[in-house]
Amino acid sequence: MKYIMLIYQGTALERQAELSPDEQKQVYADYQAINQTPGVTPAPPMGLAENATTVRVEGGRTLTTDGPFVGMKEAVGGLFILEADDLDAAIEVAARVPAARYGGAVEIRPSEVYW
């Protein structure tokens, strides 16, 4: 089964900035290890939410606003695709994401066609 793993930074970036240089290196190593996990297809790094542009179409007009659609703490900060046997296996990988232990979260969604 393919799962889309959405990483929400929450307060993780601020908390990680307070870590020692060695602890910060470990966070980067943890992300690298996840990217190298069998079954993981990493996505390119996402820019910061405050640099986002949100697009809506209302009444046939394209409207743009600066920033993410949701509040900064709820904004997606990264994602990857995971091929796993089941949800329990996906949860094990999600629990390794540093953001999940530093104030963020990982949302797991099965990849499925619904249109």
Backbone as JSON Lines, residues from 0, in Angstrom:
{"i":0,"aa":"M","n":[0.86,-1.18,0.0],"ca":[0.0,0.0,0.0],"c":[0.89,1.23,0.0]}
{"i":1,"aa":"K","n":[0.5,2.22,-0.77],"ca":[1.23,3.5,-0.77],"c":[0.56,4.46,0.2]}
{"i":2,"aa":"Y","n":[1.39,5.11,0.98],"ca":[0.92,6.12,1.92],"c":[1.62,7.44,1.63]}
{"i":3,"aa":"I","n":[0.86,8.52,1.7],"ca":[1.42,9.86,1.59],"c":[1.66,10.32,3.03]}
{"i":4,"aa":"M","n":[2.88,10.71,3.32],"ca":[3.26,11.12,4.66],"c":[3.47,12.64,4.64]}
{"i":5,"aa":"L","n":[2.56,13.37,5.27],"ca":[2.62,14.83,5.3],"c":[3.24,15.27,6.63]}
{"i":6,"aa":"I","n":[4.29,16.04,6.54],"ca":[5.01,16.48,7.74],"c":[4.57,17.91,8.07]}
{"i":7,"aa":"Y","n":[4.05,18.08,9.28],"ca":[3.67,19.4,9.79],"c":[4.73,19.8,10.82]}
{"i":8,"aa":"Q","n":[5.37,20.94,10.6],"ca":[6.46,21.34,11.48],"c":[5.98,21.82,12.84]}
{"i":9,"aa":"G","n":[4.81,22.46,12.91],"ca":[4.36,22.99,14.19],"c":[5.44,23.86,14.79]}
{"i":10,"aa":"T","n":[5.87,23.56,16.0],"ca":[6.94,24.32,16.66],"c":[8.3,23.65,16.48]}
{"i":11,"aa":"A","n":[8.37,22.62,15.65],"ca":[9.6,21.84,15.52],"c":[10.78,22.68,15.06]}
{"i":12,"aa":"L","n":[10.59,23.56,14.09],"ca":[11.72,24.35,13.6],"c":[12.31,25.23,14.69]}
{"i":13,"aa":"E","n":[11.44,25.85,15.48],"ca":[11.93,26.7,16.58],"c":[12.65,25.85,17.62]}
{"i":14,"aa":"R","n":[12.07,24.72,17.96],"ca":[12.68,23.86,18.98],"c":[14.0,23.27,18.48]}
{"i":15,"aa":"Q","n":[14.06,22.92,17.22],"ca":[15.31,22.37,16.68],"c":[16.39,23.43,16.62]}
{"i":16,"aa":"A","n":[16.01,24.69,16.41],"ca":[17.0,25.77,16.38],"c":[17.68,25.95,17.73]}
{"i":17,"aa":"E","n":[17.02,25.52,18.79],"ca":[17.57,25.63,20.14],"c":[18.48,24.47,20.5]}
{"i":18,"aa":"L","n":[18.56,23.45,19.66],"ca":[19.39,22.28,19.93],"c":[20.87,22.63,19.74]}
{"i":19,"aa":"S","n":[21.71,21.83,20.36],"ca":[23.15,22.0,20.16],"c":[23.49,21.64,18.72]}
{"i":20,"aa":"P","n":[24.64,22.09,18.23],"ca":[25.02,21.74,16.86],"c":[25.05,20.22,16.6]}
{"i":21,"aa":"D","n":[25.51,19.45,17.58],"ca":[25.52,17.99,17.4],"c":[24.11,17.42,17.33]}
{"i":22,"aa":"E","n":[23.2,17.95,18.15],"ca":[21.81,17.49,18.11],"c":[21.15,17.88,16.79]}
{"i":23,"aa":"Q","n":[21.47,19.06,16.26],"ca":[20.93,19.48,14.97],"c":[21.44,18.57,13.86]}
{"i":24,"aa":"K","n":[22.71,18.19,13.92],"ca":[23.26,17.26,12.93],"c":[22.53,15.93,13.0]}
{"i":25,"aa":"Q","n":[22.15,15.51,14.2],"ca":[21.42,14.25,14.35],"c":[20.04,14.35,13.71]}
{"i":26,"aa":"V","n":[19.38,15.5,13.84],"ca":[18.08,15.68,13.21],"c":[18.21,15.52,11.69]}
{"i":27,"aa":"Y","n":[19.23,16.16,11.1],"ca":[19.44,16.03,9.65],"c":[19.75,14.59,9.28]}
{"i":28,"aa":"A","n":[20.54,13.92,10.1],"ca":[20.86,12.51,9.85],"c":[19.6,11.64,9.93]}
{"i":29,"aa":"D","n":[18.72,11.97,10.87],"ca":[17.47,11.21,10.99],"c":[16.61,11.36,9.74]}
{"i":30,"aa":"Y","n":[16.51,12.58,9.21],"ca":[15.75,12.79,7.97],"c":[16.41,12.03,6.81]}
{"i":31,"aa":"Q","n":[17.73,12.09,6.74],"ca":[18.44,11.38,5.68],"c":[18.2,9.88,5.77]}
{"i":32,"aa":"A","n":[18.2,9.34,6.99],"ca":[17.94,7.91,7.18],"c":[16.54,7.53,6.72]}
{"i":33,"aa":"I","n":[15.57,8.39,6.99],"ca":[14.21,8.12,6.51],"c":[14.18,8.12,4.99]}
{"i":34,"aa":"N","n":[14.84,9.09,4.37],"ca":[14.88,9.16,2.9],"c":[15.52,7.91,2.29]}
{"i":35,"aa":"Q","n":[16.4,7.26,3.02],"ca":[17.08,6.07,2.51],"c":[16.4,4.77,2.94]}
{"i":36,"aa":"T","n":[15.29,4.86,3.65],"ca":[14.55,3.69,4.09],"c":[13.91,3.0,2.88]}
{"i":37,"aa":"P","n":[14.06,1.68,2.77],"ca":[13.4,0.98,1.66],"c":[11.89,1.27,1.66]}
{"i":38,"aa":"G","n":[11.36,1.56,0.49],"ca":[9.95,1.87,0.35],"c":[9.64,3.35,0.41]}
{"i":39,"aa":"V","n":[10.63,4.17,0.77],"ca":[10.41,5.63,0.86],"c":[10.83,6.29,-0.45]}
{"i":40,"aa":"T","n":[9.94,7.13,-0.97],"ca":[10.26,7.99,-2.1],"c":[10.22,9.42,-1.57]}
{"i":41,"aa":"P","n":[11.4,10.03,-1.38],"ca":[11.4,11.38,-0.84],"c":[10.95,12.4,-1.88]}
{"i":42,"aa":"A","n":[10.37,13.48,-1.4],"ca":[10.02,14.61,-2.26],"c":[11.12,15.65,-2.11]}
{"i":43,"aa":"P","n":[11.26,16.54,-3.07],"ca":[12.25,17.6,-2.88],"c":[11.89,18.46,-1.67]}
{"i":44,"aa":"P","n":[12.87,19.08,-1.04],"ca":[12.58,19.91,0.12],"c":[11.6,21.03,-0.23]}
{"i":45,"aa":"M","n":[10.68,21.28,0.69],"ca":[9.72,22.37,0.51],"c":[10.28,23.64,1.14]}
{"i":46,"aa":"G","n":[9.97,24.76,0.54],"ca":[10.33,26.04,1.15],"c":[9.47,26.29,2.38]}
{"i":47,"aa":"L","n":[9.79,27.35,3.08],"ca":[9.05,27.7,4.29],"c":[7.64,28.18,3.95]}
{"i":48,"aa":"A","n":[6.71,27.9,4.85],"ca":[5.31,28.25,4.62],"c":[5.12,29.75,4.4]}
{"i":49,"aa":"E","n":[5.92,30.56,5.09],"ca":[5.74,32.01,4.93],"c":[6.11,32.5,3.53]}
{"i":50,"aa":"N","n":[6.75,31.67,2.73],"ca":[7.09,32.04,1.36],"c":[6.1,31.47,0.34]}
{"i":51,"aa":"A","n":[5.02,30.88,0.83],"ca":[4.03,30.27,-0.06],"c":[3.12,31.33,-0.69]}
{"i":52,"aa":"T","n":[2.51,30.95,-1.78],"ca":[1.45,31.73,-2.41],"c":[0.25,30.79,-2.54]}
{"i":53,"aa":"T","n":[-0.9,31.24,-2.08],"ca":[-2.11,30.43,-2.16],"c":[-2.98,30.97,-3.29]}
{"i":54,"aa":"V","n":[-3.49,30.07,-4.12],"ca":[-4.3,30.44,-5.29],"c":[-5.72,29.93,-5.09]}
{"i":55,"aa":"R","n":[-6.68,30.8,-5.34],"ca":[-8.1,30.43,-5.33],"c":[-8.72,31.0,-6.61]}
{"i":56,"aa":"V","n":[-9.79,30.38,-7.04],"ca":[-10.55,30.91,-8.16],"c":[-11.97,31.14,-7.67]}
{"i":57,"aa":"E","n":[-12.41,32.38,-7.72],"ca":[-13.76,32.75,-7.29],"c":[-14.42,33.56,-8.39]}
{"i":58,"aa":"G","n":[-15.58,33.12,-8.82],"ca":[-16.31,33.84,-9.87],"c":[-15.5,33.97,-11.14]}
{"i":59,"aa":"G","n":[-14.68,32.96,-11.44],"ca":[-13.88,32.99,-12.66],"c":[-12.61,33.83,-12.54]}
{"i":60,"aa":"R","n":[-12.39,34.45,-11.41],"ca":[-11.19,35.28,-11.2],"c":[-10.17,34.52,-10.37]}
{"i":61,"aa":"T","n":[-8.92,34.6,-10.77],"ca":[-7.83,33.99,-10.0],"c":[-7.38,34.97,-8.94]}
{"i":62,"aa":"L","n":[-7.43,34.52,-7.69],"ca":[-7.01,35.35,-6.56],"c":[-5.8,34.7,-5.9]}
{"i":63,"aa":"T","n":[-4.82,35.51,-5.56],"ca":[-3.64,34.99,-4.87],"c":[-3.45,35.73,-3.55]}
{"i":64,"aa":"T","n":[-2.96,35.01,-2.56],"ca":[-2.61,35.62,-1.28],"c":[-1.25,35.09,-0.87]}
{"i":65,"aa":"D","n":[-0.52,35.9,-0.15],"ca":[0.77,35.47,0.37],"c":[0.55,34.53,1.54]}
{"i":66,"aa":"G","n":[1.4,33.52,1.63],"ca":[1.36,32.61,2.76],"c":[0.52,31.39,2.49]}
{"i":67,"aa":"P","n":[0.54,30.47,3.45],"ca":[-0.19,29.21,3.28],"c":[-1.69,29.39,3.47]}
{"i":68,"aa":"F","n":[-2.44,28.4,3.05],"ca":[-3.89,28.4,3.19],"c":[-4.31,28.33,4.64]}
{"i":69,"aa":"V","n":[-3.54,27.62,5.45],"ca":[-3.83,27.46,6.88],"c":[-2.81,28.24,7.69]}
{"i":70,"aa":"G","n":[-2.99,28.26,9.0],"ca":[-2.02,28.91,9.86],"c":[-0.65,28.26,9.74]}
{"i":71,"aa":"M","n":[0.38,29.0,10.05],"ca":[1.75,28.51,9.89],"c":[1.99,27.18,10.59]}
{"i":72,"aa":"K","n":[1.46,27.02,11.8],"ca":[1.72,25.79,12.53],"c":[1.02,24.59,11.9]}
{"i":73,"aa":"E","n":[-0.02,24.82,11.13],"ca":[-0.73,23.74,10.47],"c":[-0.24,23.49,9.05]}
{"i":74,"aa":"A","n":[0.63,24.34,8.54],"ca":[1.08,24.23,7.16],"c":[1.97,23.0,6.97]}
{"i":75,"aa":"V","n":[1.82,22.36,5.83],"ca":[2.67,21.22,5.5],"c":[4.09,21.72,5.29]}
{"i":76,"aa":"G","n":[5.05,21.06,5.93],"ca":[6.44,21.46,5.81],"c":[7.25,20.5,4.97]}
{"i":77,"aa":"G","n":[6.69,19.36,4.64],"ca":[7.38,18.38,3.82],"c":[6.5,17.17,3.61]}
{"i":78,"aa":"L","n":[6.94,16.29,2.74],"ca":[6.18,15.07,2.49],"c":[7.08,14.03,1.88]}
{"i":79,"aa":"F","n":[6.65,12.8,1.98],"ca":[7.29,11.7,1.27],"c":[6.25,10.62,1.04]}
{"i":80,"aa":"I","n":[6.56,9.73,0.12],"ca":[5.68,8.62,-0.21],"c":[6.3,7.36,0.41]}
{"i":81,"aa":"L","n":[5.48,6.54,1.02],"ca":[5.97,5.32,1.63],"c":[5.19,4.13,1.1]}
{"i":82,"aa":"E","n":[5.89,3.14,0.63],"ca":[5.3,1.86,0.27],"c":[5.48,0.95,1.48]}
{"i":83,"aa":"A","n":[4.38,0.57,2.12],"ca":[4.44,-0.23,3.34],"c":[3.36,-1.3,3.31]}
{"i":84,"aa":"D","n":[3.57,-2.32,4.11],"ca":[2.61,-3.43,4.16],"c":[1.27,-3.02,4.74]}
{"i":85,"aa":"D","n":[1.31,-2.14,5.75],"ca":[0.07,-1.76,6.41],"c":[0.27,-0.45,7.19]}
{"i":86,"aa":"L","n":[-0.8,0.02,7.79],"ca":[-0.77,1.28,8.52],"c":[0.21,1.22,9.69]}
{"i":87,"aa":"D","n":[0.29,0.08,10.37],"ca":[1.22,-0.03,11.5],"c":[2.66,0.21,11.05]}
{"i":88,"aa":"A","n":[3.03,-0.32,9.9],"ca":[4.38,-0.1,9.37],"c":[4.58,1.37,9.02]}
{"i":89,"aa":"A","n":[3.55,2.01,8.48],"ca":[3.64,3.44,8.17],"c":[3.79,4.27,9.44]}
{"i":90,"aa":"I","n":[3.09,3.89,10.49],"ca":[3.19,4.61,11.76],"c":[4.61,4.5,12.32]}
{"i":91,"aa":"E","n":[5.23,3.33,12.18],"ca":[6.6,3.16,12.67],"c":[7.55,4.13,11.97]}
{"i":92,"aa":"V","n":[7.4,4.3,10.67],"ca":[8.26,5.24,9.94],"c":[7.93,6.67,10.34]}
{"i":93,"aa":"A","n":[6.66,7.0,10.44],"ca":[6.25,8.35,10.82],"c":[6.81,8.74,12.18]}
{"i":94,"aa":"A","n":[6.89,7.81,13.08],"ca":[7.4,8.09,14.42],"c":[8.89,8.43,14.4]}
{"i":95,"aa":"R","n":[9.58,8.1,13.33],"ca":[11.01,8.43,13.2],"c":[11.25,9.84,12.68]}
{"i":96,"aa":"V","n":[10.22,10.51,12.2],"ca":[10.37,11.86,11.64],"c":[10.65,12.84,12.78]}
{"i":97,"aa":"P","n":[11.78,13.56,12.73],"ca":[12.12,14.46,13.83],"c":[11.03,15.47,14.18]}
{"i":98,"aa":"A","n":[10.33,16.0,13.19],"ca":[9.29,17.0,13.48],"c":[8.24,16.43,14.43]}
{"i":99,"aa":"A","n":[7.97,15.13,14.36],"ca":[6.96,14.51,15.2],"c":[7.35,14.54,16.68]}
{"i":100,"aa":"R","n":[8.64,14.58,16.97],"ca":[9.07,14.6,18.37],"c":[9.48,15.98,18.86]}
{"i":101,"aa":"Y","n":[9.45,16.97,17.98],"ca":[9.82,18.34,18.36],"c":[8.66,19.32,18.21]}
{"i":102,"aa":"G","n":[7.44,18.87,18.36],"ca":[6.3,19.78,18.34],"c":[5.46,19.77,17.08]}
{"i":103,"aa":"G","n":[5.84,18.97,16.11],"ca":[5.06,18.86,14.88],"c":[4.28,17.56,14.85]}
{"i":104,"aa":"A","n":[3.94,17.11,13.66],"ca":[3.18,15.88,13.5],"c":[3.38,15.35,12.09]}
{"i":105,"aa":"V","n":[3.05,14.09,11.9],"ca":[3.05,13.48,10.57],"c":[1.66,12.91,10.32]}
{"i":106,"aa":"E","n":[1.05,13.37,9.25],"ca":[-0.27,12.86,8.86],"c":[-0.05,11.78,7.81]}
{"i":107,"aa":"I","n":[-0.68,10.64,8.01],"ca":[-0.56,9.51,7.09],"c":[-1.87,9.38,6.33]}
{"i":108,"aa":"R","n":[-1.76,9.41,5.01],"ca":[-2.97,9.2,4.18],"c":[-2.7,8.09,3.19]}
{"i":109,"aa":"P","n":[-3.6,7.14,3.09],"ca":[-3.43,6.13,2.03],"c":[-3.57,6.8,0.66]}
{"i":110,"aa":"S","n":[-2.77,6.37,-0.26],"ca":[-2.89,6.87,-1.62],"c":[-4.06,6.14,-2.27]}
{"i":111,"aa":"E","n":[-5.06,6.88,-2.68],"ca":[-6.23,6.26,-3.28],"c":[-6.9,7.25,-4.23]}
{"i":112,"aa":"V","n":[-7.51,6.7,-5.25],"ca":[-8.22,7.53,-6.22],"c":[-9.65,7.7,-5.71]}
{"i":113,"aa":"Y","n":[-10.1,8.93,-5.6],"ca":[-11.46,9.19,-5.12],"c":[-12.23,10.09,-6.07]}
{"i":114,"aa":"W","n":[-11.73,10.34,-7.24],"ca":[-12.47,11.13,-8.21],"c":[-12.83,10.32,-9.41]}
